[in-house]
C-alpha cells in the first residue's frame, strides 16, 4: 500500500528536492509552503506521515504540530535550523518522532521516513508476535497489543515511546546510553541529537509515572543515560 507523506516547508528548493526523493522512493507526496495550507492539506488528504519545517511563516511549525496531534496521532519528522535547539526539544515533547537539521541529506530523510513508518505500522498491526509480554513490578508491556499498563491503568504511548519503554523494560536495571537508545528507535546508523532521547523520556514519564518529577520506573543515570527500575 502506498503511503502518503505531507511535506511542509517555505523554501521552494527544499520542497522540490524532498518531494522528488520521496516520490522516487514510492511515496505519494503532497506539499504545503505555510501552516494554514498544511492544515488544510492534512484535512483534505490525511497523511501517513508529515515532514514539517518548524520555521514557517504565519502559523509556525510548533503550532501546526500541536493542531495535527490534536486532531489525532500522526508521525512527524521535523526540519530545523541548526540553532533551533529549544524549538527542537519542544517539537519532540509535542510528540514528534524525529528531526533533521538543515542542511540535510535527502537520502537520510527518506531512510528516516521509512524507519518511522515501520514503527507506526508495527504499532497498528499489534506487533509481530515474536516476543511476549514483559512485566516489571506493576508495569506490563505487551508488544502484541502494543499496550502498556501500570496496574489497571492503560498508558497511551506513541510508536517511538513504546519502542523505548519495551527496550528498557526487557532488561530492567541495565543502563543504556542515549546513543544506544537512539539506535533502538531509528533502526539505522545515523548521526542524531542525543537530547532527543531526553525529550522522549520526558513524554514517557508524563504518561507513565505517578509523579513525573519523581520517577519510579524510567530512571536517569547521570552522565550516562537511562535504566528501567528493577522490580
Phi and psi in degrees as a GROMACS rama.xvg file:
@    title "Ramachandran Plot"
@    xaxis  label "Phi"
@    yaxis  label "Psi"
@TYPE xy
-73.1107  133.435  UNK-2
-96.6061  143.589  UNK-3
-101.441  128.764  UNK-4
-118.222  127.335  UNK-5
-95.4523  122.901  UNK-6
-108.9  125.405  UNK-7
-123.878  114.882  UNK-8
-160.383  142.155  UNK-9
-91.3496  2.82923  UNK-10
-98.6489  110.132  UNK-11
-55.1396  -38.1667  UNK-12
-65.2747  -44.7525  UNK-13
-62.9282  -43.2297  UNK-14
-58.3114  -43.8649  UNK-15
-66.4535  -46.563  UNK-16
-63.7493  -46.3037  UNK-17
-63.8803  -42.8671  UNK-18
-59.569  -44.5898  UNK-19
-65.2025  -44.1695  UNK-20
-65.7411  -42.1839  UNK-21
-68.4574  -39.1969  UNK-22
-63.74  -41.5082  UNK-23
-63.4093  -27.3671  UNK-24
-84.1346  -0.137572  UNK-25
101.398  6.8421  UNK-26
-90.6973  148.521  UNK-27
-83.5426  129.005  UNK-28
-121.101  128.993  UNK-29
-115.322  155.589  UNK-30
-134.75  158.812  UNK-31
-152.738  148.341  UNK-32
-110.883  3.33573  UNK-33
-152.257  166.845  UNK-34
-65.8777  -40.8402  UNK-35
-62.0832  -45.8248  UNK-36
-64.9338  -38.1546  UNK-37
-60.0045  -46.2939  UNK-38
-65.5712  -37.3111  UNK-39
-66.0188  -42.043  UNK-40
-62.2925  -42.7848  UNK-41
-65.7588  -31.4806  UNK-42
-73.1386  -40.6026  UNK-43
-73.4303  -42.5805  UNK-44
-131.365  89.473  UNK-45
-56.3422  121.148  UNK-46
-83.3643  158.175  UNK-47
-82.9152  -21.1873  UNK-48
-159.035  149.077  UNK-49
-120.264  128.599  UNK-50
-98.9238  114.229  UNK-51
-127.022  117.602  UNK-52
-74.2934  132.879  UNK-53
-78.4232  -25.9836  UNK-54
-92.2496  61.7967  UNK-55
-92.7852  151.724  UNK-56
-75.1014  155.306  UNK-57
71.4841  -118.876  UNK-58
-71.0486  116.805  UNK-59
-77.662  171.787  UNK-60
-61.5706  -35.599  UNK-61
-64.7895  -41.0545  UNK-62
-67.9437  -36.3371  UNK-63
-62.5234  -43.5785  UNK-64
-61.5297  -43.8165  UNK-65
-58.0799  -45.6993  UNK-66
-68.3422  -40.4037  UNK-67
-60.7033  -45.0803  UNK-68
-69.9905  -29.549  UNK-69
-65.4285  -34.7423  UNK-70
-74.3276  -25.7934  UNK-71
155.25  155.34  UNK-72
-64.0034  131.332  UNK-73
-144.364  134.346  UNK-74
-64.6457  138.345  UNK-75
-131.249  130.944  UNK-76
-111.327  121.076  UNK-77
-88.9375  147.149  UNK-78
-111.843  126.837  UNK-79
-133.826  156.528  UNK-80
-75.5092  156.555  UNK-81
-60.0841  -27.2598  UNK-82
-89.5282  -2.76695  UNK-83
-88.8272  50.7428  UNK-84
-62.7476  -43.5368  UNK-85
-63.5085  -46.2446  UNK-86
-63.6595  -34.9256  UNK-87
-61.4312  -46.0563  UNK-88
-64.8809  -44.1723  UNK-89
-60.185  -40.8516  UNK-90
-61.7687  -43.9968  UNK-91
-64.5183  -38.044  UNK-92
-70.9268  -21.5997  UNK-93
-78.1337  -7.98336  UNK-94
113.532  5.87421  UNK-95
-63.0358  147.172  UNK-96
-89.0425  -28.6683  UNK-97
-161.73  176.085  UNK-98
-153.661  158.466  UNK-99
-134.543  142.89  UNK-100
-95.6694  133.571  UNK-101
-76.5673  142.922  UNK-102
-75.6609  149.032  UNK-103
-132.246  164.531  UNK-104
-83.9714  123.611  UNK-105
-58.4868  -33.1338  UNK-106
-66.8125  -38.2307  UNK-107
-66.0536  -37.9905  UNK-108
-60.6885  -44.6479  UNK-109
-60.0317  -41.9079  UNK-110
-62.8552  -39.9323  UNK-111
-71.2693  -36.9913  UNK-112
-58.3046  -46.4889  UNK-113
-62.9346  -40.7915  UNK-114
-65.1353  -44.0606  UNK-115
-65.2306  -41.7018  UNK-116
-66.1289  -34.6259  UNK-117
-61.5157  -43.3632  UNK-118
-63.1418  -42.3475  UNK-119
-65.8972  -40.0656  UNK-120
-68.106  -37.0757  UNK-121
-62.2811  -39.916  UNK-122
-64.0101  -43.8597  UNK-123
-67.0778  -32.674  UNK-124
-81.7069  -8.1678  UNK-125
79.3909  29.998  UNK-126
85.7721  174.047  UNK-127
-107.501  2.79022  UNK-128
76.9561  4.90886  UNK-129
-84.7385  -17.0905  UNK-130
-133.828  143.816  UNK-131
-90.6342  179.592  UNK-132
-63.465  154.643  UNK-133
-128.921  136.868  UNK-134
-123  127.894  UNK-135
-127.255  110.722  UNK-136
61.4465  -124.852  UNK-137
-100.711  13.6186  UNK-138
-103.146  126.871  UNK-139
-119.884  130.753  UNK-140
-115.667  118.295  UNK-141
-114.682  101.439  UNK-142
-68.7798  -29.4002  UNK-143
-64.9027  -37.8648  UNK-144
-94.9939  -3.43897  UNK-145
49.8171  51.2726  UNK-146
-130.586  139.438  UNK-147
-122.158  133.646  UNK-148
-128.236  146.36  UNK-149
-116.646  105.034  UNK-150
64.4954  -121.95  UNK-151
-95.9645  -1.41991  UNK-152
-91.323  123.602  UNK-153
-79.4853  140.053  UNK-154
-116.199  121.264  UNK-155
-87.9935  115.995  UNK-156
-119.757  151.635  UNK-157
-70.7265  168.826  UNK-158
-59.6037  -40.8357  UNK-159
-65.201  -45.8511  UNK-160
-61.9422  -40.2244  UNK-161
-62.1216  -44.5699  UNK-162
-56.4957  -42.1332  UNK-163
-67.8265  -46.0028  UNK-164
-63.199  -44.0094  UNK-165
-61.6595  -44.2108  UNK-166
-62.6481  -44.0496  UNK-167
-67.0938  -43.2599  UNK-168
-70.1171  -25.1176  UNK-169
-72.127  -16.3986  UNK-170
-134.767  66.1074  UNK-171
-59.5782  138.771  UNK-172
91.5775  -24.3571  UNK-173
-75.0275  136.463  UNK-174
-90.5976  127.806  UNK-175
-111.896  134.198  UNK-176
-73.7538  162.213  UNK-177
-61.2655  -37.8392  UNK-178
-61.836  -42.3537  UNK-179
-62.7606  -39.803  UNK-180
-70.9785  -32.5724  UNK-181
-61.4419  -39.0325  UNK-182
-62.8423  -34.0408  UNK-183
-63.8836  -46.3267  UNK-184
-82.8033  -26.6047  UNK-185
-83.5975  -38.1581  UNK-186
70.0501  12.9117  UNK-187
-155.112  160.064  UNK-188
-83.5919  112.349  UNK-189
-140.313  153.735  UNK-190
-79.6598  125.464  UNK-191
-142.115  -179.399  UNK-192
-100.83  109.803  UNK-193
-64.7509  -24.4739  UNK-194
-69.4695  -11.3342  UNK-195
-58.4232  -37.1838  UNK-196
-63.3982  -39.9645  UNK-197
-59.5003  -40.0289  UNK-198
-66.8479  -41.5311  UNK-199
-64.6482  -41.2711  UNK-200
-63.7293  -39.1062  UNK-201
-59.3101  -42.4892  UNK-202
-63.0704  -44.912  UNK-203
-60.9563  -45.1728  UNK-204
-62.8824  -38.7963  UNK-205
-60.6592  -33.3745  UNK-206
-91.2779  -34.0833  UNK-207
-93.4575  -41.0761  UNK-208
-82.9426  142.723  UNK-209
-59.3961  -39.7336  UNK-210
-132.718  101.887  UNK-211
-58.1217  -24.5199  UNK-212
-81.2821  -14.4079  UNK-213
-132.06  71.5438  UNK-214
-63.0649  142.265  UNK-215
-105.862  -23.2189  UNK-216
-109.656  -59.3883  UNK-217
-95.2888  106.988  UNK-218
-106.334  143.521  UNK-219
-85.0499  134.23  UNK-220
-108.57  101.97  UNK-221
-59.7477  132.942  UNK-222
81.1814  -2.81145  UNK-223
-126.341  -65.2959  UNK-224
172.974  -126.641  UNK-225
-140.744  157.07  UNK-226
-143.332  158.435  UNK-227
-93.3679  134.107  UNK-228
-61.3244  140.553  UNK-229
-75.814  149.158  UNK-230
